Amino acid sequence: MVVIMQDRGKHTNPRLYEKENGFYSPVVARAGGVATALYTIATTPARTVGEETTIYTLTIENSTGAAVTAWLEIAGVAITIPFHIADGASVVIPFSGGLNAGDNDINCNASVNAVNFQIIGTEA
């Protein structure tokens, strides 16, 4: 007897997995002199409660007039090293193995206001 099974590639096709589970955060500028919500249950698009977030790309843009330091946080604790970005520069930081942020809201922070952030990753 031959059983034919169709594999949609759920566990073997990374592009299909990204399409079905991928997310992007809004572009957010650090504001108010404090860590700012980047990908949370209150942002649009919103983080999904109960799902693990894995970040694959962090983009930071600085047009503040001076060099800055920028990083990501969860509950006031840094989850990335501080990145130093020159004025007028943008950086794309790849996390090739993925940066696991768990089931947590992700905030962005910097040494000054108006530094822009965006993350791209998967939730599952």
C-alpha positions as CSV (number, residue, x, y, z in Angstrom):
1,M,0.0,0.0,0.0
2,V,1.3,3.5,-0.9
3,V,0.3,6.5,1.1
4,I,0.9,9.8,-0.6
5,M,1.4,12.7,1.8
6,Q,1.7,16.3,0.8
7,D,4.3,18.3,2.7
8,R,3.7,22.0,2.6
9,G,7.3,22.5,3.8
10,K,6.3,23.7,7.2
11,H,9.5,22.4,8.8
12,T,11.7,22.3,5.7
13,N,10.9,25.5,3.8
14,P,12.3,28.5,5.6
15,R,10.6,31.0,3.2
16,L,7.2,29.5,3.8
17,Y,7.8,29.6,7.5
18,E,8.8,33.3,7.3
19,K,5.7,34.1,5.2
20,E,3.3,32.4,7.6
21,N,5.0,33.6,10.8
22,G,6.9,36.7,9.9
23,F,6.4,40.2,11.2
24,Y,7.8,43.7,10.9
25,S,7.6,46.4,13.6
26,P,6.5,49.9,12.9
27,V,9.3,52.4,12.3
28,V,9.6,54.1,15.7
29,A,11.6,57.1,16.9
30,R,12.9,57.0,20.5
31,A,10.9,59.8,22.3
32,G,10.4,61.4,25.6
33,G,13.9,60.7,26.9
34,V,13.0,57.1,27.7
35,A,12.8,53.6,26.1
36,T,10.0,53.7,23.6
37,A,7.6,50.9,22.6
38,L,8.9,49.3,19.3
39,Y,7.0,45.9,19.0
40,T,4.5,45.5,21.8
41,I,0.9,44.5,22.4
42,A,0.1,48.2,22.1
43,T,1.9,49.0,18.8
44,T,0.5,48.7,15.2
45,P,1.3,46.1,14.0
46,A,1.0,44.5,17.4
47,R,3.0,41.7,19.0
48,T,1.0,38.5,19.5
49,V,0.7,37.6,23.2
50,G,1.7,34.0,23.9
51,E,4.0,33.7,20.9
52,E,7.8,33.7,21.0
53,T,9.4,36.5,19.0
54,T,12.7,36.0,17.2
55,I,14.4,39.0,15.6
56,Y,16.4,38.6,12.5
57,T,17.1,42.2,11.4
58,L,17.4,45.4,13.4
59,T,17.6,48.7,11.4
60,I,18.6,51.9,13.1
61,E,18.6,55.4,11.4
62,N,20.3,58.5,12.9
63,S,19.7,62.0,11.6
64,T,19.8,63.8,15.0
65,G,22.8,66.0,14.2
66,A,25.4,64.0,16.3
67,A,26.6,60.5,16.8
68,V,24.4,58.3,19.0
69,T,24.3,55.0,20.8
70,A,21.2,52.8,20.3
71,W,20.0,49.4,21.6
72,L,16.9,47.2,22.3
73,E,15.4,46.5,25.7
74,I,12.9,44.2,27.4
75,A,11.5,45.6,30.7
76,G,14.4,48.0,31.1
77,V,17.1,45.4,30.5
78,A,19.2,45.7,27.3
79,I,19.0,42.7,25.0
80,T,21.5,44.0,22.5
81,I,24.9,45.6,22.8
82,P,24.8,49.4,22.3
83,F,25.4,50.2,18.7
84,H,27.3,53.4,17.8
85,I,25.8,55.2,14.8
86,A,27.2,58.3,13.1
87,D,25.0,61.3,12.3
88,G,23.3,60.8,8.9
89,A,23.9,57.0,8.9
90,S,21.7,54.0,8.9
91,V,22.7,50.5,9.9
92,V,21.2,47.1,9.3
93,I,22.2,44.6,11.9
94,P,21.5,41.0,11.0
95,F,21.0,38.3,13.6
96,S,21.7,35.3,11.4
97,G,20.8,32.8,14.1
98,G,18.0,34.9,15.4
99,L,17.8,36.9,18.6
100,N,15.2,35.2,20.8
101,A,13.1,37.9,22.6
102,G,10.6,35.4,24.0
103,D,7.0,36.4,24.8
104,N,7.9,40.0,25.7
105,D,7.3,43.5,24.6
106,I,10.3,45.0,22.9
107,N,11.4,48.6,23.4
108,C,14.0,50.7,21.7
109,N,16.3,53.2,23.4
110,A,19.1,55.6,22.5
111,S,21.3,58.2,23.9
112,V,19.1,60.9,22.4
113,N,15.5,61.2,21.0
114,A,14.6,60.9,17.3
115,V,16.7,57.9,16.5
116,N,14.5,55.6,14.3
117,F,14.3,51.8,14.8
118,Q,12.6,48.9,13.0
119,I,12.8,45.1,13.6
120,I,11.9,42.2,11.4
121,G,11.5,38.6,12.5
122,T,9.1,35.7,13.2
123,E,6.5,34.9,15.9
124,A,5.5,31.3,16.6
